Amino acid sequence: MKGCRQIRGMLAASLYEALPENEADMLERHLAVCTACRAEQAALRQLAEDIPAEPAVFQGDLLPALREQRRQATRPRVRLAWLAPASVFAVAALALVVFLPGLHQPSGNTEITGQDTPSPLARTLDHAAALETDGDLTAARHAIETALASAPEDTHAGEAWLALARVQYGLGHYEEALAAYETTRADHPEAWRTSTPGAKLRFDLLADTRDEGFAPLVTLERARRKGAGAFDELEHIVARRPESMVANEALATMCAAVRASAVEGSTVEGSAVALLEEVRERCSDPTALARVDLEMGHAYWRDLDDPVRAREHFTLAAEAGNEALAGLAHQALAALEKPAR
């Protein structure tokens, strides 16, 4: 199928970090219609499960997202995952699977065993994916809902619920999207286990904002559509809930907006610290400033190996008056003071 090479380049990276939203959506739509790439995805996931790796713990660190934006700006054709040292050998193994001929590399016509004749629901998913690509989300939703109602026990039901959740999210029907994700998790655990990072990120954002009627998520998505002109709205999201996932997404969007407006060749284009400094310069809310300081501390510490500047920014975040951010900043300061082994 056209585009399989690009898609398979995303598969290994998607196992270790959340893809940008546009890539995650592209990957999900392609997998919905391409059995060869679904088989490749299954093979990669099985290989990854066989390789032990330390689980990642969120520490309020936005640097993986910033590194990805920096890589996209400086090397648009190359995508490398930012990984912990424990995952290096896993990446090497996955690279062999993806790029060396003859190793789990099905041809474009390969079918998953036992699925040579697509079920009616599978055909509906193909049709719905095409409708999504054309931007007709309402028709895609109707097609999936109708098919699920007529074949709730179909072997592709889990995939259909995931597709329905994605479409509902795209339509801004957040309550319905969350319900579809929860149905997948409860009734189709295998489909949820093998779902893309984009699906899990959307579920986490929905769960994170449910108690507020999804208002922060509505604001975030509206600001994203506005682009660079929505900086103040994004700062407000960060200031209201600085330790939340939606704030993390808002800050990443602020960084993207700053990069997009940067003069060609400026330091903002290639440096996470310079990018964050520019974001900090534009912020006026003390809590948002503290959130940026927390990220700058991580940037100086992990990117530039500058513990002195890292300590300065962690201290600023700790003293800003927000209890949640202060806790994360004190954790970072304690880790910074530990002697290197």
Stockholm file with secondary structure:
# STOCKHOLM 1.0

chainA/1-341         MKGCRQIRGMLAASLYEALPENEADMLERHLAVCTACRAEQAALRQLAEDIPAEPAVFQGDLLPALREQRRQATRPRVRLAWLAPASVFAVAALALVVFLPGLHQPSGNTEITGQDTPSPLARTLDHAAALETDGDLTAARHAIETALASAPEDTHAGEAWLALARVQYGLGHYEEALAAYETTRADHPEAWRTSTPGAKLRFDLLADTRDEGFAPLVTLERARRKGAGAFDELEHIVARRPESMVANEALATMCAAVRASAVEGSTVEGSAVALLEEVRERCSDPTALARVDLEMGHAYWRDLDDPVRAREHFTLAAEAGNEALAGLAHQALAALEKPAR
#=GR chainA/1-341 SS CTTHHHHHHHHHHHTTSCCCHHHHHHHHHHHHHCHHHHHHHHHHHHHHHTSCCCCCCCCSCCHHHHHHHHHHHHCTTCCCCCCCGGGHHHHHHHHHHHHSTTSSCCCTTCCCTTCSSCCHHHHHHHHHHHHHHTTCHHHHHHHHHHHHHHCTTCTTHHHHHHHHHHHHHHHTCHHHHHHHHHHHHHHCHHHHHTSCHHHHHHHHHHHHHGGGTTHHHHHHHHHHHHGGGGHHHHHHHHHHSTTSHHHHHHHHHHHHHHHHHSCTTCGGGTCHHHHHHHHHHHCCCHHHHHHHHHHHHHIIIIITCCHHHHHHHHHHHHTSSCHHHHHHHHHHHHHHHSCCC
#=GC SS_cons         CTTHHHHHHHHHHHTTSCCCHHHHHHHHHHHHHCHHHHHHHHHHHHHHHTSCCCCCCCCSCCHHHHHHHHHHHHCTTCCCCCCCGGGHHHHHHHHHHHHSTTSSCCCTTCCCTTCSSCCHHHHHHHHHHHHHHTTCHHHHHHHHHHHHHHCTTCTTHHHHHHHHHHHHHHHTCHHHHHHHHHHHHHHCHHHHHTSCHHHHHHHHHHHHHGGGTTHHHHHHHHHHHHGGGGHHHHHHHHHHSTTSHHHHHHHHHHHHHHHHHSCTTCGGGTCHHHHHHHHHHHCCCHHHHHHHHHHHHHIIIIITCCHHHHHHHHHHHHTSSCHHHHHHHHHHHHHHHSCCC
//
